[in-house]
């Protein structure tokens, strides 16, 4: 099952061997009159991971982010490129 999250928090144990990540959703609170006046934080799930898997997760996320940033850079106009279509 896939869950959407737009917030998280992290913590570790005292000996730095286990890490916990709490995934959450920040949701608008809509009043009866239709006005949004606050945000509610709803927990989605929590995971506890050992240090070795956390290290692998961090590396995998960094690699994905670097790839995406490189793709984004490639799509930007380079020096001397025209921003207007002719």
Buried (B, 14 or more C-beta within 10 A) or exposed (E): EEEEBEBEEEEEEEEEEBBEBBBBBEEEEEEEEEEEEEEEEEEBEEEEBEBEEBEEBEEEEEEEEEEEEEEEEEEEEEEEEEEEEE
